């Protein structure tokens, strides 16, 4: 099975606007929702659309 995938979506200025998540084993991605989703740095994940550090920072900020 593939790892969880996080895909950055940027605005017209190249700033991170939101992150889509496709959980491990899921067929499709959805917008990351901190009330339903969480980021676990101990679990393997793939990142696309921006540097992993930028996506992880965004995920952590949304989860606070």
C-alpha positions in Angstrom: 0.0 0.0 0.0 1.1 3.5 -0.7 1.9 6.0 2.1 -0.3 9.0 2.9 0.1 11.7 0.3 0.0 15.4 1.1 -0.4 17.8 -1.9 0.1 21.5 -1.6 -2.2 23.9 -3.4 -0.8 27.4 -3.8 -2.4 30.8 -4.5 -1.5 33.2 -7.3 1.4 34.4 -5.3 2.9 31.0 -4.8 1.9 30.9 -1.1 0.5 27.7 0.4 -3.3 28.1 0.4 -4.3 24.6 1.4 -3.2 21.0 1.5 -5.0 18.0 0.1 -4.5 14.6 1.8 -4.9 11.1 0.4 -4.7 8.8 3.4 -2.9 5.5 3.1 -5.2 3.1 1.3 -7.7 5.7 0.1 -8.6 6.0 -3.5 -8.9 9.8 -3.6 -7.7 12.9 -2.0 -9.6 15.6 0.0 -8.8 19.0 1.5 -7.0 18.5 4.9 -9.6 19.2 7.6 -7.9 19.5 11.1 -11.2 18.4 12.8 -11.0 15.1 10.9 -7.4 14.7 9.9 -4.1 14.8 11.7 -0.5 14.8 10.7 1.7 12.1 12.5 5.4 12.7 11.8 6.1 9.1 12.9 4.1 7.7 9.9 5.6 7.5 6.4 4.2 10.1 4.0 4.9 11.6 0.6 4.7 15.3 -0.2 4.0 17.1 -3.5 3.5 20.7 -4.8 5.8 22.3 -2.2 8.8 21.4 0.0 7.9 18.9 2.7 8.9 21.4 5.4 6.5 23.9 4.1 3.6 21.4 4.0 4.4 20.0 7.4 4.5 23.6 8.9 1.1 24.3 7.3 -0.4 21.1 8.7 0.9 21.8 12.2 -0.4 25.3 12.1 -3.8 24.1 11.1 -3.9 21.5 13.8 -3.1 24.0 16.7 
